[in-house]
């Protein structure tokens, strides 16, 4: 019990402190590709500190608007406790894939609720877009993870990682095609899950001025921004842990470092895609993910027929 508490505290602090740095790396990468100097990679920390110290201005005193950023932050921190990061998940024995998907939905609902509860037409439009993105991308993520569950025969995330470590694909397992397809579809959906181009449709600064966040300010805006930084790290870790957990270095500390290195590679890829793509229209995005969900279902079919 004490070990799980210590691991949980470590993972929460790791995600809280490391995620703004990864956002800074993406900003620097984008600036370099645009032939600009760009801000320092520590700029996201400065932004968060500045916002946390500002006055909390609210267009409404509604309970939903006041609590939505806090609920979102709590849900994202809960995700950090559910995902194994090189060692076992702190509460991995008490929660499975169904709980993870449920908590992921709560985080998205918090963002949507903040937009609708603000009373702003721009925020409501952004919240509507966010809801459509959630309804199209979360099924892709769910189906990809279900493939891993079917392969491993368990809904526990630790069990999925353990099964993958004992059944490496595709080099020694010729039936690993479904996991490969599922991993690719998860990565394609990750870009939308973390709100990066070409899928930052809900925020769309040039069109609707931040969408669901336009009326947020001060500490509450800092919480939402911090949540997005953490979601980028957490979804990257989830991808590499479920679909690419190798190698197992034998020591938990080394496995944590290896997991973060692989997640960093995913973050860089997300940044590269972000910088070289224009924003898609909402109908283009819907059409794109309709095709991706079909590919994900093919991975399920391959798993069922033991391909």
C-alpha positions in Angstrom: 0.0 0.0 0.0 2.8 2.4 1.0 4.6 1.6 -2.2 1.6 2.3 -4.4 1.1 5.7 -2.6 4.7 6.6 -3.2 4.5 5.6 -6.9 1.3 7.5 -7.3 2.8 10.7 -5.8 5.9 10.3 -8.0 3.8 9.8 -11.2 1.6 12.8 -10.5 4.6 15.1 -9.8 6.4 13.7 -12.8 3.4 14.5 -15.1 2.8 17.9 -13.5 6.4 19.1 -13.8 7.5 17.4 -17.0 4.4 18.1 -19.3 5.0 21.9 -19.6 8.6 21.2 -20.7 7.4 18.9 -23.5 5.0 21.7 -24.6 8.0 24.0 -24.7 9.9 21.6 -26.8 7.1 21.6 -29.4 6.9 25.4 -29.4 10.7 25.6 -30.0 10.5 22.9 -32.7 7.7 24.8 -34.5 9.7 28.1 -34.3 12.8 26.5 -35.7 10.9 25.0 -38.7 9.4 28.4 -39.3 13.0 29.9 -39.2 12.2 31.8 -36.0 14.1 31.9 -32.7 11.0 31.1 -30.7 10.4 31.3 -27.0 12.6 29.4 -24.5 11.4 25.8 -23.8 10.7 27.0 -20.2 8.1 29.5 -21.5 5.1 27.2 -20.7 6.2 27.2 -17.0 6.3 31.0 -17.0 2.9 31.2 -18.7 1.3 29.0 -16.1 2.9 30.9 -13.2 1.7 34.2 -14.6 -1.8 32.9 -15.1 -2.0 31.4 -11.6 -1.1 34.8 -10.2 -3.7 36.7 -12.1 -7.2 37.7 -11.0 -9.9 35.1 -11.7 -12.4 37.0 -13.8 -15.7 35.2 -14.6 -18.6 36.2 -16.9 -20.9 34.1 -14.8 -21.1 32.9 -11.2 -22.5 29.5 -12.2 -21.3 26.4 -10.4 -20.6 24.5 -13.5 -18.4 27.2 -15.0 -16.5 27.5 -11.7 -16.0 23.8 -11.2 -15.3 22.6 -14.8 -11.6 23.4 -14.8 -11.1 21.7 -11.4 -13.0 18.6 -12.5 -10.9 18.4 -15.7 -7.7 18.7 -13.7 -8.8 16.0 -11.3 -9.8 13.6 -14.1 -6.4 14.1 -15.9 -4.5 13.5 -12.6 -6.6 10.3 -12.2 -5.5 9.2 -15.6 -1.9 9.6 -14.4 -2.6 7.1 -11.7 -4.2 4.6 -14.0 -1.4 4.4 -16.6 1.7 2.3 -16.0 4.8 4.4 -16.7 7.5 1.8 -16.8 6.5 0.3 -13.5 3.0 -0.9 -12.4 0.2 1.7 -12.3 -0.3 3.0 -8.8 -4.0 2.0 -8.8 -3.8 -0.5 -11.6 -5.0 -3.4 -9.5 -8.3 -1.5 -8.7 -9.1 0.0 -12.1 -9.2 -1.4 -15.6 -9.6 -0.2 -19.2 -13.2 0.6 -18.7 -12.4 3.0 -15.8 -9.7 4.6 -17.9 -12.1 5.3 -20.8 -14.6 6.6 -18.3 -12.2 9.0 -16.7 -10.9 10.2 -20.1 -14.5 11.1 -20.9 -14.9 13.1 -17.7 -11.9 15.2 -18.6 -13.4 15.9 -22.0 -16.8 16.7 -20.5 -15.2 19.2 -18.1 -13.9 21.2 -21.1 -17.2 21.0 -22.9 -19.1 22.1 -19.8 -16.8 25.1 -19.3 -17.6 26.3 -22.8 -21.4 25.9 -22.6 -21.7 27.3 -19.1 -19.8 30.5 -20.0 -22.7 31.9 -21.9 -20.4 33.1 -24.7 -21.4 32.2 -28.3 -17.8 31.7 -29.2 -17.3 29.4 -26.3 -20.5 27.5 -27.0 -19.4 27.0 -30.6 -16.1 25.7 -29.5 -17.7 23.4 -26.9 -19.9 22.0 -29.7 -16.9 21.4 -31.8 -15.1 19.7 -28.9 -18.1 17.5 -28.3 -18.1 16.4 -32.0 -14.3 15.7 -31.8 -14.8 13.6 -28.6 -17.6 11.6 -30.2 -15.4 10.8 -33.2 -11.9 10.3 -31.7 -12.6 8.5 -28.4 -14.2 5.5 -30.2 -11.0 5.2 -32.2 -8.9 5.2 -29.0 -11.3 2.8 -27.3 -11.3 0.3 -30.2 -7.5 0.4 -30.4 -7.2 -0.4 -26.7 -9.8 -3.1 -27.0 -7.6 -4.8 -29.5 -4.8 -4.9 -26.9 -7.3 -6.2 -24.3 -8.5 -9.0 -26.7 -4.9 -10.0 -27.5 -3.9 -10.1 -23.8 -7.1 -11.5 -22.5 -7.4 -8.9 -19.8 -8.9 -5.4 -19.3 -6.1 -4.5 -16.8 -3.5 -2.1 -18.3 -0.7 -3.7 -16.4 -1.8 -7.1 -17.8 -1.8 -5.7 -21.3 1.8 -4.4 -20.9 2.9 -7.7 -19.4 1.4 -9.7 -22.2 3.1 -7.5 -24.8 6.5 -7.9 -23.1 6.1 -11.7 -23.3 4.7 -11.6 -26.9 6.8 -9.1 -28.8 5.6 -8.3 -32.3 6.1 -8.3 -35.2 9.7 -9.7 -35.2 8.9 -13.0 -33.3 5.1 -13.0 -33.4 3.8 -13.3 -37.0 0.2 -12.8 -35.8 0.9 -9.3 -34.4 -0.6 -7.4 -37.4 -3.7 -6.4 -35.5 -1.6 -4.8 -32.7 0.4 -2.9 -35.4 -2.8 -1.6 -37.0 -4.3 -0.7 -33.6 -1.2 1.2 -32.6 -1.2 3.2 -35.8 -4.9 4.2 -35.4 -4.2 5.2 -31.7 -1.4 7.5 -32.9 -3.6 9.0 -35.6 -6.3 9.8 -33.0 -3.7 11.1 -30.5 -3.2 14.3 -32.5 -6.9 15.2 -32.0 -7.0 14.0 -28.4 -4.3 16.6 -27.5 -5.8 19.4 -29.6 -2.9 19.8 -32.0 -3.1 20.7 -35.7 -4.7 19.7 -38.0 -7.4 18.9 -35.3 -7.3 22.0 -33.0 -10.8 22.7 -34.4 -12.4 23.4 -31.0 -9.9 26.1 -30.0 -9.3 27.6 -33.5 -7.7 30.9 -32.2 -8.0 32.6 -35.6 -11.7 31.8 -35.9 -13.3 31.5 -32.5 -10.6 32.9 -30.3 -9.9 29.8 -28.2 -13.4 28.3 -28.3 -14.4 26.8 -25.0 -11.6 28.7 -23.2 -12.4 32.2 -24.4 -14.1 33.3 -21.2 -11.6 31.5 -18.9 -8.9 33.6 -17.2 -6.3 33.5 -14.5 -6.0 30.3 -12.5 -8.8 28.5 -14.2 -7.3 29.1 -17.6 -3.9 27.9 -16.2 -5.6 24.7 -15.1 -7.0 24.0 -18.5 -3.8 24.8 -20.3 -1.9 22.6 -17.8 -4.4 19.8 -18.4 -3.7 19.9 -22.2 0.1 19.8 -21.5 -0.5 16.7 -19.3 -2.8 15.0 -21.8 0.0 15.2 -24.4 2.4 13.4 -22.1 -0.1 10.9 -20.8 -1.5 9.8 -24.2 2.1 9.5 -25.5 3.0 7.3 -22.5 -0.2 5.2 -23.0 0.7 4.6 -26.6 4.2 3.5 -26.0 3.3 1.4 -23.0 0.4 -0.5 -24.5 1.8 -0.9 -28.1 5.6 -0.5 -27.8 6.5 -1.5 -24.2 9.9 -3.0 -25.1 12.6 -3.4 -24.0 12.1 -4.5 -20.4 15.4 -3.3 -18.7 14.7 -5.2 -15.5 14.8 -2.1 -13.2 11.7 0.1 -12.6 13.8 3.3 -12.7 15.4 2.3 -16.0 12.0 1.3 -17.5 10.5 4.7 -16.5 13.4 6.5 -18.2 13.0 4.4 -21.3 9.2 5.0 -21.4 9.8 8.8 -21.2 12.4 8.6 -24.0 9.9 6.8 -26.2 7.1 9.2 -25.2 9.4 12.1 -26.1 9.8 10.7 -29.6 6.0 10.5 -29.9 5.7 14.2 -28.7 8.2 15.3 -31.3 6.2 13.5 -34.0 3.1 15.2 -32.8 4.9 18.5 -33.0 6.1 17.9 -36.5 2.6 17.0 -37.7 1.3 20.1 -36.0 3.7 22.4 -37.7 3.3 21.1 -41.3 -0.5 20.8 -41.5 -3.2 23.4 -41.8 -6.4 23.1 -39.7 -9.0 20.8 -41.2 -12.7 21.8 -41.4 -15.0 20.0 -39.0 -16.6 17.9 -41.8 -13.1 16.9 -43.1 -12.2 15.8 -39.6 -15.4 13.8 -39.2 -14.8 12.1 -42.6 -11.1 11.4 -41.7 -12.0 9.7 -38.4 -14.8 7.8 -39.9 -12.2 6.1 -42.1 -9.8 5.6 -39.1 -12.5 3.9 -37.0 -13.1 1.4 -39.9 -9.4 0.6 -39.9 -9.5 0.2 -36.1 -12.5 -2.2 -36.5 -10.4 -4.2 -39.0 -7.8 -4.6 -36.3 -10.5 -6.0 -34.0 -11.6 -8.4 -36.8 -7.9 -9.5 -37.3 -7.7 -10.2 -33.5 -10.9 -12.2 -33.5 -9.7 -14.4 -36.4 -6.3 -14.7 -34.7 -4.5 -12.9 -37.6 
